Amino acid sequence: MSKNIIEEFNSYREKMNERILATDNKILKRIFSVDSMAYQEGALSVQTKELLGLMGSLVLRCDDCVKYHVQKAWQEGVTKEQIIETFALANVVGGTIVIPHTRRALEFLESLEESSSCT
């Protein structure tokens, strides 16, 4: 089941991103491009940027963005403890309204952890 959550998220995201980019809207294409460039290695490491993206996404309560940044951070080698500490900081900054999003984020993280231990 946990792998299904990950596959569903990735499949839907990929399909819809392709459809959005197929509209050939210059502004949307540029936003996607800037987003990709922002998370590349720079003065801050990719890991740090993903954790910052995760924190911002939790505070803004965007579950899709949270899943994306949890997965990217995990793929970049960020530890479970570092991700959970980021959850904690986001709850301090965003308040208790962030708790439901933290629940879903932890569920997704545990699915990634379970999926990687099965391979």
Long-range contacts (C-beta under 8 A, 24 or more apart in sequence): 2-110, 2-111, 2-112, 2-114, 2-115, 3-111, 3-114, 3-115, 3-118, 5-107, 5-108, 5-111, 6-71, 6-108, 6-111, 6-112, 6-115, 9-64, 9-67, 9-71, 9-108, 10-71, 13-64, 13-68, 39-72, 46-76, 47-73, 47-76, 47-77, 47-78, 47-82, 50-76, 50-78, 51-78, 51-82, 51-83, 51-86, 54-83, 54-86, 54-90, 54-105, 55-86, 55-89, 55-90, 55-93, 58-86, 58-87, 58-90, 58-91, 58-94, 58-98, 58-101, 58-102, 58-105, 59-90, 59-93, 59-94, 59-98, 61-94, 61-97, 61-98, 61-101, 63-101, 63-104, 63-105, 66-101, 66-104, 66-105, 66-108, 67-104, 67-105, 67-108, 70-105, 70-108, 70-109, 70-112, 71-108, 71-112, 74-109, 74-112, 74-113, 74-116, 80-109, 80-113, 83-109, 84-109
